[in-house]
Amino acid sequence: MPSRRVITGRSQEPRRRFAEELRLLRQERGESLRQLAEALGWDASLFGKLESGATLGSPEVAQALDQHYGTPGLLLALWELAVGDPTQFKEQYRRYMTLESEAVSLWHYAVSAPPGLLQTDGYVREALAVGWIKSQELDQQIEARAGRRKLLEGDDPPPFRAILSEAVLRTGLRDVRAWREQLEFLVAAAERPRITLQVVPFRAGLHSLMNTVVKFLRLTDGRTVAYTENDVRGELIEETSQVEELQRAYDAVRDLALSPAESRTFTLRMLEEVLCEPST
């Protein structure tokens, strides 16, 4: 008879499972956090946060731990699952995040903040802090956003087009240095072959999306779904006629936008203005 499958009883949630495995592996070795830190060269507090689930760390840390414990690829695989886990996000966003990770192309229109896929850690930290998210939850949400950025990285990322209202480039952070980094990131992102950024200047006047953040996802089955969002709620739209109506509005806004080259020049001008300001 085949042997019975052993049920570990460990968490099925990727982030918690990663933390549990790290803690169990260290305990099986009989090592303290301090001893682990001395062996790998990172601060002991980092490993404490990893084992409590407060942070996921980096792939380099996961690889070093794999080597230390003799678990080639296991911890890195768990780390990748944890970073991409949609349950890290608030419940109302999870289905969208799952679809986003599977999309073959993406289009966004941003009203006053950079698209989430192009937000730096510094931007995310200040934006979420404004919403009164603090401490451990704040760190987890920053890591979750960083994980989303990986969608546009690698050898074959999906095409991504973002149209930004001029307000996106003029609504800065209180932390001037972090704001500079955000603008620099947008300039660098626009140079990637699969990313297209365009700016709608204020002089373009009124249009039908001026108060609506909208995102479109082209899925592997050929469908396109849309997601609209404001500060209070987001709505995933899958009904074809509604998606097509939003697409027509998006195309009309794109007709008002500067070309990608003109948009890059515009963004660089915004960056130059910030560079002339003193750091805080």
N, C-alpha and C positions, 0 to 999 in steps of 0.2 A: 504494500500500500504506500502511496506517496505520503511523505511527511506532512503534517499539518502546518499551514502557514502561521508564522508567529506574528501576532498583532502587538506592536510596540506600545500602543497607547499614547504615543507622542502626538503633538499638535499637527493637524493637517493644514494649518495656515502657514504659508511659506516663511513669513518673517519670524514667527514664533519658533518654527521648526529649526531654522538656521541658528537662532540663539540657543535653543535646547541642545542641538548637536555640539555646538562649541563648548557649552558648559559640561556636557557629559564626557566629551573627549578629554578635556583638561582634567576632570575629576578622575577618570580612569588612569590617567598618567600620574596622578598624585601630585600635580603641580599647583602652586599658588599663582595668582595673577602676576605677582611680582616676578616669580621665576620665569613665567611665560614671557613677560615683557623683556627680561634680561636676555632670554634666548633669541628673541626675534628683533629686538631693537626698537620697539615701539613703547609708548608710555602705558603703564599698567591700567590707567583709567580708560584707555581706548578699549581694552579687552573686557573690562567691567561693563562698559556701555554696550558692547557687542553681545555679551551674554545676558544682559537685561532686556535687549531689544530696543534700547534707546537710539542705536545707530546701526547701520549696516556696514560701515567702513567702506573700503575700496576693493576692487578686484585684486590689487596687489597684496592686500592684507589676507584676503581669502586664499590666494595662491600660496602665500608664505605659511599659512596655517595648514593647508593641505600637505605641504612638504614636511612640516614639523611633525604632524600626526601620522604621516604615511597613508593618507587618504587621497591619492592622486585624482584630482578633478571633482571629487564629491562636494567639498565645501564651496568651490567656485560655482558648481552647478546650482547648489542651494542658494548661493548669493544671487545668481542671475534670476532665479525664480522669485526670490524675495523682492528684488528691485522692480521686476515687472508685474508684481502682484496687484491687480486692480483693487483688492480689498483695503489697500493702504489709503485709498481716497474715500471721501465721504460717500455714503451710500447712493445719493442721487446722481453721482457722476460715474458710477462703476461700469454701467453698461456702455456708456460712451467710451470710457477708457479702454474697455475690451475691444470694441470695434476699431478704435483708433490704432491699437497695436496691430490690427490685421489689415488695415487699409492699404491699398495699392497706390493711392494718390490722395492729397489733401489740399484744401483751399480754405483760407481763413480771411475774415475781415475783422480788424481790431479797432475798437472805438477810442480807448484811452490808455490801454496797457498793452505791452508787447504780447504776442501769442504765447501761451504757456510753454510751447515747445521751444521757444527762443528766449525764455527768461533765465537770467543768471541767478545763482544762489543768493547773491546780495539783493537782487530785486525781489525775489520770492520772500526772503526773510522779512524785509520791511513791509511788503504788501500784506503778508499774512499777519504780521504783528499788529497792523492797523485793524485787522479783524478780530483782535483780542485772542489769537491763538498763541499760547505761550509754552515755554519749557519743552518737555519731551515731545509733545505733539507737534510743536513747531519744527523741531529737528527732523522728525519723521516725515512731515509734509515737504520739507525742503529736499530731503533725499528722494521722495517719491517724484517730485518735479524733475530732479536731476535724472532720474531713471527714464522719464518721458523723453528727455532730450536725446537719448541714445537712439531713438527711433529714426532720427535724421542723420545718424552717423554710420560708419561702416562702409563696406564696399558697394552695396547696392541699396541705398535708402530710397524710400518712395519719393516721387516728386512732390514738392511742397511750395505753394504760392500763398503769400500773405500780403494783403493790402492793409496798410496802416493809415489811419487818420493822422493828420499832422499833430493832433493832440497827444498821440502816443509819444512823439519825440519831444514834446514840450512839457509834459507832465512828469517832472523829474522826481528823484528821491531826495529825502532830507540829507542822506549820506551822499555827498557830492562824488566821492571816490567810487562808490558803488554804482552811481548813475553813469559815470564815465565808462566804467567797465561794461555796463549794459549797452550803451551806445556803440562801444567798440565791438562788442559781440555781434550786434546787428550788422555792422559794416562787414565783419569777417564772414558772417553767415551768408550774406548776399553774394559773396564771391564763390560759394560752393556751387557746383554745376547743377545740382538737383533742387536748389532753393532760389525762388524768385521773390524779391521784395519790391513793392511799389508803395508810394506815398500819395495820399489824396490831400492836397494842400487846402488850407482854409478858403482860399480864393475860389475854389471849385463851387462853393455855395452849398445850398441845401440838397439833400438826397435821401432816398428811402431807407438807408441803413445807418443814418447818422447816430441813432440811439440803440443800435442792435449789434451785438457781437454775434457773428454767424460763422459756423464751421461746416465744411462739407467733407465727407469721406466717401471715396470710391472704393467699394468692397470687392472681394475676389469673385463674387457671384455676378458682378456687373451692376449691382444696385448702387445708387448714391443716396446717402442719408444726410440729414442736416441736424445741426445742434445750435440752438439759440440760447443766449445767456445774458443775464444782467446781475446786479449785485445781490439780488434776492434769490433767484432760482434759475435753473437751466432746463431746457426741454429738448428731448431727442425727437426729431421729426422724421418719420419713415414713409408717410403717405405721399405717393408720387406727385400729385398735383401741388401739394404744399411745398415740396422740395423744389419742384420746377419753378414755382413762383419766386422763391427765395433766390434761385439761381439767376433768374432774369434780373432781379434787383442787384445781385452781385456783379453781373456783367455790366450793368449800367454804371455802377460805381467804378468798375475797372476802367471804363471809358473816360472817367474824370481824372484818373490817376496819372501821375508822372510816369515816364518810362522807367524801366529798371536802372538805366544809367543815370537819368536825371534824379531818381530817388536816392541813389547812392551818393551823389553830389550833395543833395539836400541833407541827408543824414550826416555826412561829414561836416557840413556847415553847422549843424546843431552841436556836433561834438566839439568843434573849434570854439564855439561860444562857451561851452562848459569848461574847456581847458583853460580859458581865460579867467575863470572864477577860482577863488581860493578854496583849498580843501578844508573840510570841517573836521 
